[in-house]
């Protein structure tokens, strides 16, 4: 899933002063309250993310100097609001308002502020009048330069892959050229050396420890024997047959990091392109890793950030920002492949800021937005049609405060790839109040519907339903639940609604695979319910989480890999995992489905029956890509394991590691 609620409490500098106060003085809390907060901090496992001494790792620190770049000049109460509505992630309602106040008092004391005579409460006047001290110009993060020229050597003449290679990537067994293998997003490879009869003999060929402790959700690509993987700040080239690293490029952020997650690169003509969490597009030399150029393309001050893999077509880079939960106004953009200059932009929520727009009612005059994009696009290069999954409206939970359809949220929008003009759309969830992003509009495929060959597209999202849409009639042909679905159409209220999937449920950032040999679609999903509550008073803090309520996830969860008949929508088999399934699913002509589990297991399943043919525990939860490719006379399978994010780890986060498998 997008990193919803990630990094919502930034590091906290010793800079909270009431007018006239000196450092070390405060009137906001008592010592007894702060000591209670110390115990609550430990009891609620806050240290597993923010550190015992509040210094961070793997999450943001709550003490230090970095906070000034994010919070300087804002009221102290804004930070308490974010803490009390989003922490712990998915469980904020498990801590009472007095307990949240005590934890916040502990944070203040740990930053050097002496206790006073009155306890901190939710409506303490000082929460509004006490400002975060620091450089006020850094409130939204001082923006970096618009353009950075690199020093990369010239690209070798004839370097690939070419546009023709990318157009025909679905036929390739050697390369994996796009996040979902090819423009159509099939996640299918016509390789059969590894098959249902011998998959049980798979062995580890090599492993490579990535060396970062940041979120690891990369969707690797492979070109002529080199694999390219990413972390939030690093881009790494590795030999795809023996795991030996070739080069590493590390981006030093020039602006404010927002959600620190990255899902991969795009490749064309000897160049790699990726986004960054501080809003830049980078172009690198694929042979050396040297920077060619960087261009600031997203506004992190508004809460925009890049987490998705770009798509390159002709001379265009296609990408859009994540950040619906920050209340951004989403968009899809095209940038020039040669230097990153903007070409066109499509606004995904054009009516959210228009007074009187029927699709976006606003009876309480609150800020509206959303419509971010954070998963791979799909492309029909022959028709020039770009398929985009647009996510949820904002604020997320109080649907009654934005009456109407809220277009184009939770919609598949189809754009002219050359101009950005809207060709058509299909909304899947109207007036969403559960954060039910549409996350995938893939694959594009052909199957027989009532005896006729039809051009189709599969869509899935966090509502846990796979819908297959006819690309010509633009109607939903069939739908299938791929996880538990209960009360999903019941509007969220201030009293609370228990619904399935929850805010972390359904299908996240890895979508379906289609196998033409079995005529089945395969998709992993999260089975995790939650109690949703909306707020009457909705407050937006610019660039910060803007849920408009709270979510309490259930204590138990599980996951599924489901096989769905592509012609009828009937569920053919289901594989159950004891943990949610967010890792990639890939299928082959060998009659296999490869999947990864948060248990750490890499599994090979029989594509027709779902039987487990092979299992290997990688030692860390799998939430990233699984790809297969042929080099020489050998088929390989690569699995990315470890630390998908703190939402998706249990006791052991693992370490980001690349494993490569093959037959003996």
Secondary structure by P-SEA (a helix, b strand, c coil): ccccccccccccccccccccccccccccccaaaaaaaaaaaaaacccccccccccccccccccccccccccccccaaaaaaaaaacccccccccccaaaaaaaaaaaaaaacccccccccccccccccccccccccccccccccccbbbbbcccccccccccaaaaaacccccccccccccccccccccccccccccccccccccccccccccccccccccccccbbbbbcccbbbbcccccccccbbbbbcccccccccccccccccccbbbbccccbbbbbcccccccccccccccccccbbbbcbbbbbcccbbbbcccccccccccccbbbbccccccccccccccccccccccccccccccccccccccbbbbbcccccbbbbbbbbcccccccccccccccccccccccccccccccccccccccccccccccccccccccccccccccbbbbbccccbbbbbccccccccccccccccccccccccccccccccccccccccbbbbbbccccbbbbbbbbbbbbbbbbcbbbbccccccccbbbbbcccccccccccccccccccbbbbbcbbbccbbbbccccbbbbccccccccccccccccccbbbbccbbbcbbbbbbbcccbbbbbbbbccccccccccccccbbbbbbbcc
